[in-house]
Amino acid sequence: MSTTVAPVPPAPTAAASSEGSHTPDHAGSGRLATLTLAALGVVFGDIGTSPLYTIRETFGHAYGLAPNTANVYGLLSLILWSLFLVVVVKYLVFILRADNRGEGGVLAMLALLLQDREGGKPVRGRAMLVLLGVFGTALLLGDGMITPAISVLGAIEGLEVVTPAFKPFVVTTTLVILVVLFLVQRRGTDSIGKAFGPITLLWFLTIAVLGAVEVARDPRILAAANPWYGIRFLTTNGFTAFAVLGAVFLAVTGAEALYADIGHFGKRPIRLAAFTLVLPALVLNYFGQGALLLRDPTAIANPFYLLAPRWFLYPLLVIATLAAIVASQALISGSFSLAQQSVQLGYAPRLRIIHTSARERGQIYVPEVNTLLMVGTVVIVLSFRTAGALSVAYGIAVTGTMVITTILFAVIARARWGWSAGRVAVLAATFLAFDLSFLGANALKIGSGGWVPLGIALAFVVLMTTWHRGRAVITARMRQASIPLPLLLEDLQRRRIPRVSGTAVFLTSDDEGAPVVLLHHLKHNRAIHQQVVLLSIASANVPTVDDATGVECTPLGGGFFRVHATFGFMQTPTVTDVLQRCEVHGLHTRPMDTTYYLGHDRLLASGTSAMMRWRKRLFILMSRNARSASEFFGLPPNRVVELGAQIEF
């Protein structure tokens, strides 16, 4: 493992945007239409495929509810008001305000909280907030395995409606589609992404028409919009009503994507797509399924597909499968972004991050994460085998993330925006009333499958916190072994160390003392280059850092330069670019005359640090499998020299 410790710990930066966004919300009408169509494909794929299984699961065998008028009206009322209060009020109206310079998601929100306010005090309880943010990220990574499985399974189960003879092939077909989907990730979303919007547009139009036709047959079903039916259902059915909230929640899964993807599209396109098409189509389809159940209670076997006339089943199956693939793609791409942010914020080892588009910075491919998701998804499909069984494990991850999002939003609103304590308390209490109800209902499923996402999340939390803690310990050890730079420069001048032509670049996490790798170089080679660059790279708590302000180059005399480069957590650092940007500061380098020196350390768990021995060994294992600093920072492989040392921690 190298001595370069780029992302730990993130240095506080100037406050980012709070309620203002740097997203393209003020684009022209043509651009707005394009962004809205694209947002359909990426943002709403998950919530858009929920009608495949939500109504069916609310009347599942576990709850014993008959599809009579009272139950159908009550459940439709709960679904409608959940969509309104959670998706519209919570996310579209309030949560979208909490962007970090246009970027959203749990990690972006956490980074915003970790910044110090200008002229103010740091946010209290940082350690707990960090733990919540890490756990929320881990839950979303687990969701990245479950969502593709349940979405594609739910779509392919339509084969059983066409003919029961297809039932034995549902799991096999699902696995083939998922494996192919993961294998084509390396090609990037730049080309296939253009099809996402039209496919999802066709999907929402289709489900809207199917629902509208059935609603037209019996418009009385629209009375279920009255919240009284939902309240009466809850008070009449007692504990069963509370438990069934775990299935009702399936209607709002994917709401987190509204927040996580604002950096790609902006708030206006997301809100426009939601209000003009997504929400009306979802409501029409859910009410259409409800009307169908009142007309034909046997349709409970698969009310979504039975909305369609017989001749349309095959086309609907194709459209649903494509929509499920789009929904899966959105979560897979989101997992890649989470992995990149985790690396840059110091909670994951260096990973291979491949940019698949020359125009869109956010389109990336992370091979290690893709493989992990593929294996996890395949195991989940083979274990649960049906969308109904998998729905038991589905909700706990998303509800947990929603609770964390509400807590972080409340802290941001109070500490950074200066909202009154009363206003924050009312909003937080309202949001948590729904979040905790859904979380409690899904918690009832922990014993029958809900433990799966929790187990995945806890595993990610252990890995992320172990890496972050281990890097902090190693950084402290390296600083102890360093010496003050002025003392080193004075010693070099006094001893008149021989100088050779060219430039030596020493990467270090310590932007104050002399790097240990430089001391090793002097000890063994007893010479130094004409130009010496001490380069440290840090990650800021903002998504992007401008080129003009991201690099500081300070001449130290005697041919030495101190260079400090700062990148946002959505950027990938490249050392060669940093050196080019230093030319305006008087540092001139030539690629073929520049040598990069890295530390190649052997870590030993026999030190006296406070880390438990098993975590030390886990950290060593992660370090050995991390991507090399040479690859991560884009160094020319034929210009890199590594010097080894042993470090006890």
C-alpha positions as CSV (number, residue, x, y, z in Angstrom):
1,M,0.0,0.0,0.0
2,S,1.2,3.5,-0.8
3,T,1.9,6.3,1.6
4,T,-0.4,8.5,-0.3
5,V,-3.5,9.0,1.7
6,A,-5.5,11.4,-0.5
7,P,-8.9,11.3,0.9
8,V,-8.5,11.3,4.7
9,P,-9.6,13.2,6.5
10,P,-11.6,15.7,4.3
11,A,-10.6,19.2,5.1
12,P,-13.3,21.7,5.9
13,T,-14.1,24.1,3.1
14,A,-16.2,27.1,2.6
15,A,-19.9,26.6,2.9
16,A,-21.5,25.2,-0.2
17,S,-25.0,26.0,-1.3
18,S,-27.8,25.5,1.1
19,E,-31.0,26.1,-0.5
20,G,-29.6,27.3,-3.8
21,S,-28.5,24.8,-6.5
22,H,-26.0,24.8,-9.2
23,T,-28.0,22.5,-11.4
24,P,-29.4,23.4,-14.8
25,D,-32.8,24.5,-13.4
26,H,-32.9,27.6,-15.6
27,A,-32.3,25.9,-18.9
28,G,-34.4,26.8,-22.0
29,S,-37.6,25.0,-22.9
30,G,-35.8,22.7,-25.3
31,R,-33.1,21.8,-22.8
32,L,-35.7,21.4,-20.1
33,A,-37.7,19.0,-22.1
34,T,-34.5,16.9,-22.8
35,L,-33.6,16.8,-19.2
36,T,-37.1,15.9,-18.1
37,L,-37.2,13.0,-20.5
38,A,-33.8,11.8,-19.3
39,A,-34.9,12.2,-15.7
40,L,-37.8,9.9,-16.4
41,G,-35.4,7.1,-17.3
42,V,-32.9,7.5,-14.4
43,V,-34.8,9.0,-11.5
44,F,-38.2,7.3,-11.7
45,G,-37.4,3.8,-12.9
46,D,-37.6,2.3,-9.4
47,I,-40.8,4.0,-8.2
48,G,-42.3,3.5,-11.7
49,T,-42.1,-0.3,-11.5
50,S,-43.7,-0.5,-8.1
51,P,-47.2,-1.2,-9.5
52,L,-45.9,-4.5,-10.7
53,Y,-46.1,-6.0,-7.2
54,T,-47.4,-3.4,-4.6
55,I,-51.2,-4.1,-4.8
56,R,-50.6,-7.8,-5.0
57,E,-48.4,-7.8,-1.9
58,T,-50.8,-5.7,0.2
59,F,-53.3,-8.6,-0.2
60,G,-50.6,-11.2,0.3
61,H,-51.2,-14.4,2.4
62,A,-49.2,-13.0,5.3
63,Y,-51.9,-10.4,6.0
64,G,-55.1,-12.4,5.2
65,L,-57.0,-9.4,3.8
66,A,-59.9,-10.1,1.4
67,P,-60.2,-7.8,-1.6
68,N,-63.5,-6.4,-0.5
69,T,-64.7,-2.8,-0.8
70,A,-63.5,-1.6,2.6
71,N,-60.0,-3.1,2.2
72,V,-59.5,-2.0,-1.4
73,Y,-60.6,1.6,-0.6
74,G,-58.6,1.7,2.5
75,L,-55.3,0.5,0.9
76,L,-55.7,2.7,-2.1
77,S,-56.2,5.7,0.2
78,L,-53.0,4.8,2.1
79,I,-51.0,4.4,-1.1
80,L,-52.3,7.7,-2.5
81,W,-51.5,9.7,0.6
82,S,-48.2,8.0,1.1
83,L,-47.2,9.1,-2.4
84,F,-48.4,12.6,-1.7
85,L,-46.9,13.1,1.7
86,V,-43.6,11.2,1.2
87,V,-42.8,11.8,-2.4
88,V,-44.4,15.2,-3.0
89,V,-44.2,17.0,0.3
90,K,-41.1,15.5,1.9
91,Y,-38.9,15.0,-1.2
92,L,-40.1,17.2,-4.0
93,V,-40.9,20.2,-1.7
94,F,-38.3,20.0,1.1
95,I,-35.5,17.4,0.7
96,L,-34.5,18.7,-2.7
97,R,-33.6,22.0,-1.1
98,A,-30.7,20.3,0.8
99,D,-28.3,20.1,-2.1
100,N,-24.5,20.4,-1.8
101,R,-23.6,22.6,-4.8
102,G,-26.2,20.8,-6.9
103,E,-25.4,17.3,-5.7
104,G,-27.8,15.2,-3.6
105,G,-27.8,11.9,-1.7
106,V,-26.9,10.8,1.8
107,L,-23.1,11.3,1.4
108,A,-23.6,14.8,-0.3
109,M,-25.8,15.8,2.7
110,L,-23.3,14.4,5.1
111,A,-20.5,16.4,3.4
112,L,-22.6,19.5,3.6
113,L,-23.0,19.0,7.4
114,L,-19.3,18.5,7.9
115,Q,-18.4,21.9,6.5
116,D,-17.8,24.6,9.0
117,R,-20.1,27.6,8.7
118,E,-18.5,30.8,7.8
119,G,-18.3,32.8,11.1
120,G,-20.1,30.1,13.0
121,K,-19.6,27.0,15.0
122,P,-19.2,23.5,13.6
123,V,-22.3,21.3,13.6
124,R,-22.6,19.4,16.9
125,G,-22.6,15.6,17.1
126,R,-20.4,15.1,14.0
127,A,-19.4,11.6,15.0
128,M,-23.0,10.5,15.2
129,L,-23.9,12.2,12.0
130,V,-21.0,10.6,10.2
131,L,-22.1,7.2,11.5
132,L,-25.7,7.8,10.3
133,G,-24.4,8.9,6.9
134,V,-22.2,5.9,6.5
135,F,-25.0,3.6,7.6
136,G,-27.4,5.2,5.1
137,T,-24.9,4.8,2.3
138,A,-24.4,1.2,3.3
139,L,-28.2,0.6,3.2
140,L,-28.4,2.1,-0.3
141,L,-25.5,-0.1,-1.5
142,G,-27.5,-3.1,-0.2
143,D,-30.6,-1.7,-2.0
144,G,-28.4,-1.8,-5.2
145,M,-28.5,-5.6,-5.0
146,I,-32.2,-6.0,-4.0
147,T,-33.8,-3.5,-6.5
148,P,-32.6,-5.2,-9.7
149,A,-33.7,-8.6,-8.3
150,I,-37.2,-7.6,-7.3
151,S,-37.8,-5.3,-10.4
152,V,-36.8,-7.9,-13.0
153,L,-38.5,-10.8,-11.0
154,G,-41.7,-8.8,-10.8
155,A,-41.7,-8.2,-14.6
156,I,-40.8,-11.7,-15.6
157,E,-43.5,-13.2,-13.4
158,G,-45.9,-11.9,-16.0
159,L,-44.9,-15.1,-17.9
160,E,-47.1,-17.0,-15.4
161,V,-50.1,-14.9,-16.4
162,V,-49.5,-15.7,-20.1
163,T,-49.4,-19.4,-19.3
164,P,-48.5,-21.3,-16.1
165,A,-46.2,-23.5,-18.2
166,F,-43.7,-20.6,-18.1
167,K,-43.4,-20.7,-14.3
168,P,-40.3,-23.0,-14.1
169,F,-38.4,-20.5,-16.4
170,V,-39.1,-17.3,-14.4
171,V,-36.0,-17.6,-12.2
172,T,-33.7,-18.7,-15.0
173,T,-34.9,-15.9,-17.3
174,T,-34.5,-13.4,-14.5
175,L,-30.9,-14.5,-13.9
176,V,-30.0,-14.4,-17.6
177,I,-31.3,-10.8,-17.9
178,L,-29.5,-9.6,-14.7
179,V,-26.2,-11.2,-15.6
180,V,-26.3,-9.7,-19.1
181,L,-27.2,-6.3,-17.6
182,F,-24.2,-6.4,-15.3
183,L,-21.9,-7.6,-18.0
184,V,-22.8,-4.7,-20.3
185,Q,-22.1,-2.1,-17.6
186,R,-18.5,-1.8,-18.8
187,R,-19.8,-0.3,-22.0
188,G,-21.1,2.6,-20.0
189,T,-24.4,4.4,-20.0
190,D,-23.5,7.0,-22.5
191,S,-25.0,5.1,-25.4
192,I,-27.7,2.9,-23.7
193,G,-28.7,5.9,-21.5
194,K,-30.3,7.6,-24.5
195,A,-32.9,4.9,-24.6
196,F,-33.8,5.2,-20.9
197,G,-36.1,8.2,-21.2
198,P,-38.2,6.9,-24.2
199,I,-38.6,3.5,-22.6
200,T,-39.8,4.9,-19.3
201,L,-42.0,7.4,-21.1
202,L,-43.7,4.5,-22.9
203,W,-44.0,2.6,-19.6
204,F,-45.7,5.4,-17.8
205,L,-48.1,6.1,-20.7
206,T,-48.9,2.4,-20.8
207,I,-49.7,2.0,-17.1
208,A,-51.7,5.2,-17.1
209,V,-53.9,4.0,-20.0
210,L,-54.3,0.5,-18.5
211,G,-55.4,2.0,-15.2
212,A,-57.6,4.7,-16.8
213,V,-59.6,2.1,-18.8
214,E,-60.4,0.2,-15.6
215,V,-61.2,3.3,-13.7
216,A,-63.6,4.4,-16.5
217,R,-65.5,1.2,-16.0
218,D,-66.2,2.1,-12.4
219,P,-65.4,5.7,-11.5
220,R,-66.6,5.1,-8.0
221,I,-63.1,3.8,-7.2
222,L,-61.9,7.5,-7.2
223,A,-63.7,7.9,-3.8
224,A,-60.8,6.1,-2.3
225,A,-58.8,9.4,-2.6
226,N,-60.7,10.4,0.6
227,P,-58.2,10.0,3.5
228,W,-61.0,8.8,5.7
229,Y,-60.9,5.4,4.1
230,G,-57.2,5.0,5.0
231,I,-57.8,6.1,8.6
232,R,-60.8,3.8,9.0
233,F,-58.7,0.9,7.6
234,L,-56.0,1.6,10.1
235,T,-58.4,1.8,13.1
236,T,-60.5,-1.2,12.0
237,N,-57.7,-3.7,11.3
238,G,-55.4,-3.0,14.2
239,F,-52.1,-4.8,14.1
240,T,-52.8,-6.2,10.6
241,A,-53.1,-2.7,9.3
242,F,-49.8,-1.7,10.8
243,A,-48.1,-4.8,9.4
244,V,-49.5,-4.2,5.9
245,L,-47.8,-0.7,5.9
246,G,-44.7,-2.7,5.0
247,A,-46.4,-3.6,1.7
248,V,-47.9,-0.1,1.2
249,F,-44.4,1.3,1.5
250,L,-43.5,-0.5,-1.8
251,A,-45.4,2.2,-3.6
252,V,-42.9,4.9,-2.5
253,T,-39.6,3.0,-2.9
254,G,-37.4,4.9,-5.2
255,A,-38.2,8.3,-3.6
256,E,-34.5,8.6,-2.5
257,A,-33.6,8.7,-6.2
258,L,-35.4,12.0,-6.5
259,Y,-32.8,13.5,-4.1
260,A,-29.7,11.5,-5.1
261,D,-30.0,12.4,-8.8
262,I,-30.6,16.2,-8.7
263,G,-27.0,16.7,-9.7
264,H,-27.6,15.0,-13.0
265,F,-30.8,16.8,-14.1
266,G,-31.7,19.7,-11.7
267,K,-34.7,20.2,-9.6
268,R,-37.1,21.6,-12.3
269,P,-36.9,18.6,-14.6
270,I,-37.4,16.2,-11.8
271,R,-40.4,18.1,-10.4
272,L,-41.8,18.6,-13.9
273,A,-41.6,14.9,-14.7
274,A,-43.1,13.9,-11.3
275,F,-46.1,16.2,-11.5
276,T,-47.0,16.0,-15.2
277,L,-46.6,12.2,-15.8
278,V,-45.1,10.0,-13.1
279,L,-47.6,10.6,-10.2
280,P,-50.7,10.8,-12.4
281,A,-49.7,7.5,-14.1
282,L,-49.0,5.7,-10.8
283,V,-52.3,6.9,-9.2
284,L,-54.3,5.8,-12.3
285,N,-52.7,2.4,-12.4
286,Y,-53.1,1.7,-8.6
287,F,-56.8,2.8,-8.7
288,G,-57.3,0.8,-11.9
289,Q,-56.0,-2.3,-10.1
290,G,-58.3,-1.6,-7.2
291,A,-61.3,-1.3,-9.5
292,L,-60.3,-4.6,-11.2
293,L,-60.2,-6.4,-7.8
294,L,-63.7,-5.2,-6.9
295,R,-65.0,-6.4,-10.2
296,D,-63.0,-9.7,-10.2
297,P,-61.5,-10.7,-6.8
298,T,-59.6,-13.6,-8.4
299,A,-57.4,-11.0,-10.2
300,I,-55.5,-10.8,-6.9
301,A,-53.1,-13.4,-8.4
302,N,-51.5,-10.7,-10.5
303,P,-53.7,-7.6,-10.7
304,F,-51.1,-5.6,-12.7
305,Y,-50.9,-7.9,-15.7
306,L,-54.6,-8.8,-15.5
307,L,-55.4,-5.1,-16.2
308,A,-54.3,-5.8,-19.8
309,P,-56.4,-7.4,-22.4
310,R,-55.2,-10.9,-23.5
311,W,-53.8,-9.7,-26.8
312,F,-51.6,-7.1,-25.0
313,L,-50.0,-9.4,-22.5
314,Y,-46.9,-10.2,-24.6
315,P,-46.2,-6.5,-25.5
316,L,-46.8,-5.5,-21.9
317,L,-44.4,-8.2,-20.7
318,V,-41.7,-6.8,-23.0
319,I,-42.4,-3.2,-21.9
320,A,-42.4,-4.2,-18.2
321,T,-39.1,-6.1,-18.6
322,L,-37.5,-3.1,-20.3
323,A,-38.8,-0.8,-17.5
324,A,-37.4,-3.1,-14.9
325,I,-34.0,-3.1,-16.5
326,V,-34.1,0.7,-16.6
327,A,-35.0,0.7,-12.9
328,S,-32.2,-1.7,-12.2
329,Q,-29.7,0.4,-14.2
330,A,-30.6,3.4,-12.2
331,L,-29.7,1.7,-8.9
332,I,-26.5,0.2,-10.3
333,S,-25.3,3.5,-11.6
334,G,-26.2,5.1,-8.3
335,S,-24.1,2.5,-6.5
336,F,-21.1,3.4,-8.7
337,S,-21.5,7.1,-7.7
338,L,-21.8,6.1,-4.0
339,A,-18.6,4.1,-4.3
340,Q,-16.8,7.0,-5.9
341,Q,-18.0,9.4,-3.2
342,S,-16.9,6.9,-0.5
343,V,-13.4,6.7,-1.9
344,Q,-13.1,10.5,-2.2
345,L,-14.4,11.0,1.4
346,G,-12.0,8.4,2.8
347,Y,-14.4,5.6,3.6
348,A,-13.3,3.1,0.9
349,P,-10.0,2.0,-0.5
350,R,-9.0,3.2,-4.0
351,L,-11.1,1.6,-6.6
352,R,-10.8,1.5,-10.4
353,I,-13.1,4.2,-11.7
354,I,-13.7,4.4,-15.4
355,H,-15.3,7.4,-17.0
356,T,-17.6,6.1,-19.8
357,S,-18.5,9.5,-21.3
358,A,-16.3,12.3,-22.4
359,R,-19.2,14.8,-21.8
360,E,-21.0,13.6,-18.7
361,R,-18.7,13.5,-15.6
362,G,-21.2,11.5,-13.6
363,Q,-21.2,8.5,-16.0
364,I,-18.7,6.1,-14.5
365,Y,-18.1,2.4,-14.2
366,V,-16.5,0.7,-11.2
367,P,-15.6,-2.9,-12.0
368,E,-15.2,-4.1,-8.4
369,V,-18.6,-2.7,-7.3
370,N,-20.2,-4.1,-10.5
371,T,-18.9,-7.6,-9.7
372,L,-20.0,-7.4,-6.1
373,L,-23.5,-6.3,-7.1
374,M,-23.8,-9.0,-9.7
375,V,-22.8,-11.8,-7.3
376,G,-25.0,-10.4,-4.6
377,T,-28.1,-10.0,-6.9
378,V,-27.7,-13.5,-8.3
379,V,-27.5,-15.0,-4.8
380,I,-30.6,-13.0,-3.7
381,V,-32.6,-14.2,-6.7
382,L,-31.6,-17.8,-6.1
383,S,-32.5,-17.5,-2.4
384,F,-35.9,-15.8,-2.6
385,R,-37.0,-16.9,-6.1
386,T,-40.2,-14.8,-6.2
387,A,-40.9,-11.0,-6.1
388,G,-43.4,-11.7,-3.3
389,A,-40.8,-13.4,-1.1
390,L,-38.2,-10.7,-1.9
391,S,-40.6,-7.9,-1.0
392,V,-40.1,-9.0,2.6
393,A,-36.5,-8.0,2.4
394,Y,-37.0,-4.9,0.2
395,G,-38.4,-2.2,2.4
396,I,-36.1,-2.2,5.4
397,A,-33.1,-0.7,3.5
398,V,-35.1,2.1,1.9
399,T,-37.0,3.0,5.1
400,G,-33.8,3.1,7.1
401,T,-32.3,5.5,4.6
402,M,-35.4,7.7,4.7
403,V,-35.2,8.0,8.4
404,I,-31.5,9.0,8.2
405,T,-32.3,11.5,5.4
406,T,-35.0,13.1,7.6
407,I,-32.6,13.4,10.6
408,L,-29.8,14.9,8.5
409,F,-32.2,17.3,6.8
410,A,-33.4,18.6,10.2
411,V,-29.9,19.3,11.3
412,I,-29.1,21.1,8.0
413,A,-32.3,23.2,8.3
414,R,-31.5,24.2,11.9
415,A,-27.7,24.5,11.9
416,R,-27.0,25.8,8.4
417,W,-30.2,27.6,7.2
418,G,-31.1,29.0,10.6
419,W,-34.7,27.8,10.5
420,S,-36.5,28.1,13.8
421,A,-36.5,25.2,16.2
422,G,-40.3,25.0,16.1
423,R,-40.4,24.9,12.3
424,V,-37.8,22.2,12.2
425,A,-39.5,20.2,14.9
426,V,-42.8,20.2,13.2
427,L,-41.4,19.1,9.8
428,A,-39.1,16.5,11.3
429,A,-41.9,15.0,13.5
430,T,-44.3,14.9,10.5
431,F,-41.7,13.2,8.2
432,L,-40.6,10.8,11.0
433,A,-44.2,9.8,11.7
434,F,-44.4,8.2,8.3
435,D,-40.8,7.1,8.1
436,L,-40.8,5.4,11.5
437,S,-44.2,3.8,10.8
438,F,-42.9,2.3,7.6
439,L,-39.7,1.3,9.3
440,G,-41.6,-0.4,12.1
441,A,-43.8,-2.3,9.7
442,N,-40.8,-3.5,7.7
443,A,-39.0,-4.4,10.9
444,L,-41.6,-7.0,11.5
445,K,-40.1,-8.8,8.5
446,I,-36.6,-9.0,9.8
447,G,-36.9,-12.6,10.9
448,S,-38.4,-13.7,7.5
449,G,-35.9,-12.0,5.2
450,G,-35.6,-8.4,6.3
451,W,-32.2,-9.3,8.0
452,V,-30.7,-9.6,4.5
453,P,-30.3,-5.9,3.7
454,L,-29.4,-5.2,7.3
455,G,-26.7,-7.8,7.2
456,I,-25.4,-6.3,3.9
457,A,-25.5,-2.8,5.3
458,L,-23.7,-3.8,8.6
459,A,-21.0,-5.5,6.5
460,F,-20.5,-2.3,4.5
461,V,-20.4,-0.2,7.6
462,V,-17.7,-2.4,9.2
463,L,-15.6,-2.1,6.0
464,M,-16.1,1.6,5.6
465,T,-15.4,2.6,9.2
466,T,-12.4,0.2,9.4
467,W,-10.9,1.8,6.3
468,H,-11.5,5.3,7.6
469,R,-10.1,4.6,11.0
470,G,-7.1,2.6,9.7
471,R,-6.1,5.4,7.3
472,A,-6.2,7.9,10.1
473,V,-3.9,5.7,12.2
474,I,-1.5,5.2,9.4
475,T,-1.4,8.9,8.6
476,A,-0.6,9.6,12.2
477,R,2.2,7.1,12.2
478,M,3.7,8.6,9.0
479,R,3.6,12.1,10.6
480,Q,5.4,10.8,13.6
481,A,8.2,9.4,11.4
482,S,8.5,12.7,9.4
483,I,10.6,15.7,10.3
484,P,9.9,19.5,9.9
485,L,10.5,20.5,6.3
486,P,12.6,23.7,7.1
487,L,14.9,21.5,9.1
488,L,15.4,19.1,6.1
489,L,16.0,22.0,3.7
490,E,18.6,23.5,6.0
491,D,20.3,20.1,6.3
492,L,20.3,19.6,2.5
493,Q,21.9,23.0,2.0
494,R,24.5,22.4,4.7
495,R,25.5,18.9,3.4
496,R,25.4,20.0,-0.2
497,I,23.6,16.9,-1.4
498,P,24.3,16.2,-5.1
499,R,21.5,17.4,-7.5
500,V,20.5,15.6,-10.7
501,S,18.5,16.9,-13.6
502,G,14.7,16.5,-13.8
503,T,11.8,16.7,-11.4
504,A,10.9,14.4,-8.5
505,V,7.3,14.3,-7.3
506,F,6.8,12.8,-3.8
507,L,3.1,12.1,-3.0
508,T,2.3,12.4,0.6
509,S,-0.7,12.8,2.9
510,D,1.1,15.2,5.2
511,D,1.1,18.8,3.8
512,E,3.4,20.1,6.5
513,G,6.3,17.9,7.3
514,A,8.9,16.1,5.0
515,P,7.4,13.0,3.5
516,V,8.8,9.7,4.8
517,V,9.3,8.5,1.2
518,L,11.6,11.5,0.6
519,L,13.7,10.6,3.7
520,H,14.0,7.0,2.4
521,H,15.1,8.3,-1.0
522,L,17.8,10.5,0.5
523,K,19.0,7.7,2.8
524,H,19.5,5.2,0.0
525,N,20.3,7.4,-3.1
526,R,22.2,10.3,-1.4
527,A,21.1,12.6,-4.2
528,I,18.1,14.7,-5.1
529,H,16.6,16.2,-8.3
530,Q,16.9,19.8,-9.4
531,Q,13.2,20.2,-8.8
532,V,11.4,18.5,-5.9
533,V,7.6,18.6,-5.6
534,L,5.9,17.6,-2.4
535,L,2.4,16.9,-3.5
536,S,-0.6,16.2,-1.2
537,I,-4.1,15.6,-2.5
538,A,-7.2,16.1,-0.3
539,S,-10.9,15.6,-0.8
540,A,-13.2,18.5,0.0
541,N,-16.7,18.2,1.4
542,V,-18.2,19.6,-1.9
543,P,-18.9,17.7,-5.1
544,T,-16.5,19.7,-7.3
545,V,-13.7,22.2,-6.9
546,D,-12.9,24.8,-9.6
547,D,-9.6,24.4,-11.4
548,A,-8.6,28.0,-10.5
549,T,-8.9,27.4,-6.7
550,G,-8.2,23.6,-6.5
551,V,-4.4,23.8,-6.7
552,E,-2.0,25.8,-4.5
553,C,1.7,25.8,-5.4
554,T,4.2,27.4,-3.0
555,P,8.0,27.7,-3.8
556,L,10.0,26.7,-0.8
557,G,13.4,27.6,-2.1
558,G,16.3,25.4,-3.2
559,G,14.2,24.0,-6.1
560,F,11.5,22.6,-3.7
561,F,7.8,23.2,-4.2
562,R,4.9,22.4,-1.9
563,V,1.7,21.6,-4.0
564,H,-1.6,21.1,-2.3
565,A,-4.4,19.9,-4.6
566,T,-8.1,19.7,-3.6
567,F,-10.7,17.8,-5.5
568,G,-14.4,17.4,-4.9
569,F,-15.9,14.1,-3.8
570,M,-17.4,13.7,-7.3
571,Q,-14.1,14.2,-9.1
572,T,-11.2,11.9,-9.9
573,P,-7.8,13.3,-9.1
574,T,-5.1,13.2,-11.8
575,V,-1.5,14.1,-10.8
576,T,-0.4,15.0,-14.3
577,D,-3.2,17.6,-14.6
578,V,-2.2,19.1,-11.2
579,L,1.3,19.6,-12.4
580,Q,0.1,21.3,-15.6
581,R,-2.0,23.7,-13.5
582,C,1.2,24.6,-11.5
583,E,2.9,26.1,-14.5
584,V,1.3,29.5,-13.8
585,H,3.1,29.3,-10.4
586,G,6.5,28.9,-11.9
587,L,6.7,25.1,-11.6
588,H,7.7,23.8,-15.1
589,T,7.9,20.0,-15.6
590,R,8.4,17.8,-18.6
591,P,6.8,14.3,-18.7
592,M,9.9,12.4,-19.6
593,D,12.0,14.2,-17.0
594,T,9.6,13.7,-14.1
595,T,9.8,10.8,-11.7
596,Y,7.1,9.9,-9.2
597,Y,8.1,8.5,-5.8
598,L,5.6,6.4,-3.8
599,G,5.8,4.5,-0.6
600,H,5.1,0.8,-0.7
601,D,4.6,-0.1,2.9
602,R,4.2,-3.4,4.7
603,L,1.6,-3.1,7.4
604,L,2.0,-5.0,10.6
605,A,-0.9,-5.5,13.1
606,S,1.6,-5.7,16.1
607,G,1.5,-2.0,16.9
608,T,0.0,-0.3,19.9
609,S,-2.9,1.6,18.2
610,A,-6.3,1.4,19.8
611,M,-7.8,-0.5,16.8
612,M,-8.8,-4.1,17.6
613,R,-6.6,-6.7,16.1
614,W,-9.3,-8.2,13.8
615,R,-10.0,-4.7,12.4
616,K,-6.3,-4.2,11.8
617,R,-6.1,-7.5,9.9
618,L,-9.2,-6.5,7.9
619,F,-7.6,-3.1,7.1
620,I,-4.4,-4.8,5.9
621,L,-6.5,-7.1,3.7
622,M,-8.3,-4.2,2.2
623,S,-5.0,-2.3,1.7
624,R,-3.5,-5.2,-0.2
625,N,-6.5,-5.3,-2.5
626,A,-6.8,-1.6,-3.0
627,R,-6.0,-0.1,-6.4
628,S,-2.4,1.1,-6.6
629,A,-1.8,4.8,-6.1
630,S,-0.1,4.9,-9.5
631,E,-3.3,3.8,-11.3
632,F,-5.6,5.9,-9.1
633,F,-3.8,9.1,-9.6
634,G,-3.1,8.5,-13.3
635,L,0.7,8.3,-13.1
636,P,2.7,7.1,-16.1
637,P,3.7,3.5,-15.1
638,N,7.2,3.8,-16.5
639,R,8.0,6.9,-14.4
640,V,7.1,5.5,-10.9
641,V,9.5,4.4,-8.2
642,E,8.3,2.7,-5.1
643,L,10.2,2.6,-1.8
644,G,9.2,0.1,0.8
645,A,9.0,0.3,4.6
646,Q,7.4,-1.5,7.5
647,I,4.7,0.2,9.6
648,E,3.4,-1.2,12.9
649,F,0.0,0.2,13.9
